Amino acid sequence: MTLDATRSSALFDILSHYDTYAEIRDFRYPGAFKYYGPPFELQDGSPSTSPALQTLVSKFLVTLPGLRNVSEDFWKVKVEEIIEHFAQANLSESYDKGTIGVRKTLATAISALSEYPVRGIFGGFGQIDDSNQQYDLTSAEDLARAFQHFMNGCVYGTALEDMAKTAAETDNLDAHSSLVKAFHEFVLVNLASFLHFTLVLSPKGQYLLKLIESANRLIPYMLIRQTLKISNVATMVNAMLKIVLAKMSVTGVTNWIGLTRSKDDGMNLLQYIITTVLYLDIRELEGRAAKIKRDPAKLSNEQLQTIKDYGLKAQAEQEKLRQESCDESIPIVTTILRSSSVPYNLTDFQQSQALEYLSLNLAIRDRREIIRCLCHTYPDRLTTAIRQVVDAYDSNIRSLYNAVNLSDSLGDLEAFIQDILKVAKIQVDGRGASTVPTVADFVTVNRRHGYSLHKFLHQICKNSPEITSLYMAWAKKAALLFQSDTTASIGADVDAGTNNLTRQLNDLFNTLDSTSQQEILPILDQHARYMDAMYADSLARLQKVVKCPPSKNPAIAKVLSSTPSSSSAPSPPLTAPATPSSPSATIPVLAPTADQASS
């Protein structure tokens, strides 16, 4: 039996979606890199256990200019050990806490973004007719069509070269072609949608926002900006390394002069920021846990201690208890108490207290383990890895220093981050009514800071042709990996994206018996309808965002109307062409979908 294009696309979408997320999730297990493959060790010549992610890393990340110059031990020792330490730490699962945590949110977001290049590199991007390059910037269909056309130009044409050539001439977006302007608008809106989902709509968005805000407050922007103004590039790089990586502690000094030989010689600025932010969080969590212990109607001390000790159990034992909880449809806290032979028949109020106490103690342990893995391991792989990357990028840094005003660029980045943090906060008035930021608010922030990015890229393309040509060669080589084995005819369905795998997908499907095939076909048809509905809904949301004005809430309006606290002028709005073009193939806004968020 041969699957048609629609069913092949549905099968490919299902397989790539679940496999990508599963590969990311498998990093929680120790030994995940044992059969990962290059650039990490591959034992016994076995196939990679993470083919999708391994392909992305080996094809795009390892070949990146600068990063391709690092030694093998950077991947096989430093990066692998850092991730292995996290796996051995046995960080908590969202299932235990009864809510989607920050790491689950980030993993979902990374998975949602990784799926697109995975599908492109395995399935291929079929060549399409992009001759009609007139776009209405207020039309979602035209913006999505422009994205398809720009990708087509990158993979099969000269879109990247044309854009870089114009960027070298001017920092004015209006000087670019209509294709680039429409592509720019599409990416700008999608970035806003992604930020809005991650920081506002996701369950832990506001908590993640608080962590970012705390870390941002500890970054010495003024000191770094002054350091970037040092006229000698070698002196500047050394000074930056001292600011970020120098370990300032009594133990570090005594180790340096030979009085002591302590393994833990203190922390550098990066590690200090991580530790400070997480310890502030730990203190708040410990206060909430202590409040539960003081409650008159609390659980017994024996029950509370049993719940607290759950985080110290081995990973296999925790997995067993989770499986029992899932199989028997009983709360995880009941399973934990029952396994330790303590009273486990709890009232609804006690169940709520027990789950919150478990969640708080797991969160406290997670933060302590993160601090240990990044800041208190010997040898310090994080610091040495950063130093090795800086050494590999030495020539690039020198060229960039001569081409760009790095101090002003950092000021622009600081202003953008501060505006995002201000806009992303859910505002609550004195009466308890809340005002939730909209995607349009994030679009406005992106647009008003867009000129900063345009100016930065213009300076690079104009003043550093060697960097431009270096990264252009890498980008063109990367784009070629998305070429399809076959060329789609004009008007063909290019959304399927399975040209390179059509035969393999059919061969895989035909390995099933006829009964299994008949059971799977309705699932594929249902998924195809779901994807069509999702694309239509995504396009409708894109249209709504394009047309929707920013919030009228005074607090948000104040941020959006203020003058950017950077050296860059705000980017003017683009002027849409008078005549909109006809709709064509579209793709959705690249924000995680509901099913991805709950996976």
C-alpha positions, 0 to 999 in steps of 0.5 A: 500500500502506498501512502499519498502526500497528505498521509505521508506528511502526517506520518512524518509530522508525528514521527518527527514531533515525538522523536525530537521531544523524546531525544531532548527528554532523554538527556535526563538519563545518565549515559545519554551520550554513550551512543549519541555520535559525533562530536561526542563518543560513539561506542561499538559503532552503534547508530546514534540514539539521538539521530535528529539532534545529532544531525543538527549538531554535527551539520550546523553547530560543529561547522559554525565558524569559530566553533569548528576550531575548538579541540575535540575535548571541548565536546567529549569532555567539557560539554559532555561532562556538564550535561552528564552532571545534570543527568546524575543530579536526577532533577525533578519531574513535572509529574511529581509537582503536578504542574509544568515546570520551567525546565519542561517549558523550556524543553517544549519551546526548544523542541518546537523550534528544533522540529522545523530544521529537523523536518527540513533536513530529513524531508527536504524543502521542495523548490517552489515558484517565487516569481510573484514577490509583491506582498501586503505587509498587513496580510498574514497570507502574504507574510507567510508566503514571503517566508516560504519564498525567502526560504526558497531563495536561501536554499535554491537562489541568492536571497542571502547574498542579496540581503547581505549586499544591501545591508552593507550599503545601508541600515535602512530596512526600506532599502531592501527588497519587498521580499526581505521586508515581508520576511522581516515582518514575519520573523518579527511577529513570530519572535513576539509570539514566541516571547509572549507564549514563553513569558506570559501564557506558559504556566511558569512564564511569570516565574521565568520572567522573575528569574531573568529579571533578577539575573539581568539586574546583576549584570554589570552593564556599565563596567562591561561597556567601559571595558569594550571601549578599550582601544587595544583589542587584546587588552579588551578581551583579557579584561572581559575574561577577567570580569566574567571568569576571574574567581574572586575569593579568599580560597582562590587567592590562597590557592594561587599563592600556594598556601592551600590546595582546595578544589573549590576555589570560589566562583566567577561573575557568571557563577555568582549570578547563577548562585545569587539568583537561585539562592534568593529563590531557595530562600523564598521556597524554604519560607513557604515550606516552613509555613506548611510545617507550622500549619495546625492542620498539617501532616505529621512530622513523619509524613512530611519527612517521608515526602521530603526524602522522596527527592533523595531516592534513586532515579529508578525508584522514583520512576517506579513510584511514578508508574504506580501512581499513573497505573493506579490513578492515585496521587503521587504523594499517596504512592510515596507515603504508602511505599514507606509504611506511613499513614497515607489516607489523606483528606483533600486539604492534606493532599493539597498540602502534601503535594505543595510540600513535595513540590517545594522541596523538589524545587529547593533540591533542584536549585541546589543541584543546579548550583552544584553542577555549574558552580561547585564541580572540580574541575570547573568545566564551565569556566574552561569551556567558555575560555576555550570558546573565546580562544576559538573566536579570537580572530572573529572577535578582533574583526568584530571589534574593528567593525562594530561599536560593541559598547553601543551595541551592548547598550542597545541589547540592554535597552531591549531586554529591559523593555521586554521585561517591563512589557512581559509583566502581568499588571495588577491594579489596586483592586486585584484586576490584572492586565495581560500583555498581548502579542501586539505589545511584544511586536511593538517592542521588537519593532521599536528596537529593530533599528539596533539590529539593522545598524549592527548588521550594517556595520558588520557587512560594511566594515568586516567583509571577511566575517561576512564572507565567512558566515555567508559561506557557512550559511549557504552550505547549511542551506544546501542541506535543505534541498529536496531530492526532487523539484516540486512542480509549480503549484504542488503541495510543498508543505508536505516536506517529505520529498526525501523520505517518501519512499522510506516512509512507505517502506516503513508503513508497509512493514506493518500487517494489514490490520495495523495499517487499517488502524493507523490510516484513520489516525493519519487522516485525523492528524492531517485534519488537525494540522490543516486546522492548526495552520488555519488557526495560526494564520488567523492569529497572525492576521489578528496580531498584524492588525491588532494595536498595542494595549491601552493599559497605562502601565504598558503604554508608558513603556511602549511610548517612552524613548528607547534608552539606547543610542539607536533611533526607533525603527520606523513602520514599514509602508505596505504596498497599495495592491495586495497580492493573491494568497498562496502557500502558508505556514503557521506562526512558529509558537508552540502549539497546545499539544506540544505544551502538554507533551 
